[in-house]
C-alpha cells in the first residue's frame, strides 16, 4: 500500500505507545502535581481518572469515526488534538484546567489509537502482525510511561511530561499525513461500519478487571514509595522499573505457551499474587517490593497480550474491536482507581494518626529531659500542621540535634523510632487497597475460566 | 513438551510462585507490620520506681496526661501534642469541640490522678499531696498546662503553687 511503510509503521507504533503511555506516565508526577497545585490525593487522582474515563468512553465511537472519515485523517487529527491538549496540560496552573485538558487529550488519543489499528494491517501486510505491533506498542508505552514520567518530573518538572509529548505526537503525525492526503484525494472511505461482529465479552470483561488490578498496583506502589516512604520521583522511577523489566521477561515466556487461556489465567494469578505480596510487606524496604513487582510484571505481560489477542482474533474490523479492548482496559483503570482511592485515603489518614501517636508515645515514655520532650512535641506538632494531613517528613523536627553526645544519641534514637512508626503506618495504610486489587485480579479468572473461546 | 503440558506447567508455576511469595511475607511478619497501638489512657499505667526529681516529674506528667486524656476521650499522645503549643491547643479544641472550661476540668482531673499515682507509688508524701490537691483544684488552665508539660520545673519551683508548703517539698521528695 505504501511507498514508505517502515517510517509509517514506526510512526503508528509511536503514536500508540505515546497515547497508551499517557494513561500511566503521570503516575510518578502525581505527588508533585499534588503539592504544586495544592490539592488532595482524591483530587489529583482525577488527573489519571479523567484521561482513562474519556478513553474508555470514546474508544469505540472514535473507532467508528475513524472508519467513517478515513483512518489516515482520523489518526493525523487525533494526534494534533493530543498534541494541542498536551500543550494545555503543560501550561495548566489549576487542577480543573489540567483535568479538562487531559479529557481533550484522551479524545485525541482515542481517535489516534483506534485509527492506527485500522491503518496497521495494510501497512504491515497482515492483520495478525498488525495486532501484535499494536498490542506490543501499547504495552511498551504503558510499561515505560511511569519511569519516563518519574525521570522527567525529577530532572525537569511534571509539566515537561506533557510538553515533551507535543513534538513527539507531531513527529508521529507527519508520516501519517501522506495517508490522509491520499484519502482526501481518492475519497476512499470505509463504509461497512455496521459489520463489526459482537465484541468478545468475556475477554474484554477479564481485561477490565485485570487492568483495574494493574492500575492499582502501579498507582498505589508509586504513592507508597513517594508519599509513604519519601523516595524522590527518580528513585521511585528506578524502583518501579522492575515491573516493565519483568514484563519484557514475560513477553519472552508467552510465545512458548500457545494456549491464550492458560497465559491469561497464569497472568491473572501472578498479578494477584504480586499484589497480595505488596499487601503483606514485612518491612518498609524497597528491595521487598521487587519480588511482588516481578510477579505483577510477568503477569501483566502474559494476561494483557493473551486477552487482547483473544478479543481481536478473527474479528473484523480491527479498529472497532481494538476500540473495545481500549475501552475495557481504561474502564478497568477507572474502576480500580475510583474503588480504591477512598479506601486508601481513609486508611492513610488513620494510619498516619496511629503512627504519630505511636511515635509520640515513644518520646513521652523516653528518659530524655522533659523540656526537650516538650520542644520535640512542639516541633512535631508544627510539622504535622505544615503537612496538612499528609505523611510528614519527620527528620527536620529533630534538627538541630543536641550537642551533648548522650542526649544526641537519645534524640537520634527517638527520631528513628518515630520514623519507623511512620513507615509502619504508611505501609500498612496501603495493605487493604493492595488486597482489594489482588481480589480484582483473581475475579478476572472467572471470565477467563468460563470462556471456552479464549483460545486463538 | 506438548502445548497442553506447557499450559499446565505455566499455570501451576504461577500458583506456586504466588503462594510462596505471600507465605514468605506473612511468615516474616507482613500481617503485623503496623504502628504500635496507643494504650487506653483510662487504664492505670504503673509507676516504675522513680528516682530523682526528673523521673518523678516525667511520670507525674504522664499520669496527668493519661487522666486528662481519659476524661476527654482522646489518646494521651494526641493531648500531649495539643498542649505543646497554643496553636496546637486551638486546633485540638476545634477538632474535638472542646472549650476552655472542659479542657481545664479535664487537666485538673488528670493532675489529681497524677498526685494520687505519685502518692501511691511513694514518690510524694501525703503532707505534700494534700495541699497540692487543693492548689490543683483552683489552678488556672494555662498554669495547669504548664504543670503537665513541665512538672519538673513546677515541682522544683513549687512556691507559686504551694505557698507555705514549698519549703517542705524537697525534704519530702525521695
Interface residues (C-beta under 8 A of the other chain):
Chain A: X253 X256 X257 X258 X259 X261 X262 X263 X265 X266 X267 X269 X270 X272 X273 X274 X276 X277 X279 X280 X281 X282 X283 X284 X288 X291 X292 X295 X299 X351 X353 X354 X355 X356 X357 X358 X360 X361 X364 X365 X367 X369 X370 X371 X374 X377 X378 X380 X381 X382 X384 X385 X421 X422 X424 X425 X427 X428
Chain B: X3 X4 X6 X7 X8 X10 X11 X13 X14 X15 X17 X18 X19 X21 X22 X25 X26 X28 X29 X30 X31 X33 X34 X35 X36 X37 X38 X39 X54 X55 X57 X58 X61 X62 X65 X75 X76 X77 X78 X80 X81 X82 X84 X85 X87 X88 X91 X149 X150 X151 X152 X153
